[in-house]
């Protein structure tokens, strides 16, 4: 579990650095792709503004941190259960 949380932290830091310095158009491209999946009738200025506020480098990094930590913990529990049953 410590490894999965540590990996999550490293990946979150990588996300922030890479989006900030190496892929500056990443957030705009991500917003464009997400808007393309929304029906035109729902693309109101308020919806677009809300989407722009919610998609940031920090939210992406935090969601990846949580996702990696949870999935890694679940895999760790499953592996320990499997290994305990084998012995």
Buried (B, 14 or more C-beta within 10 A) or exposed (E): EEEBBEBBEEBBEEBBEEBEEEEEEBBEEBBEEEBEEEEEEEEEEEEBEEBEEEBEBEEBBBEBBEEBBEEBBEEBEEEEEEEEEEE
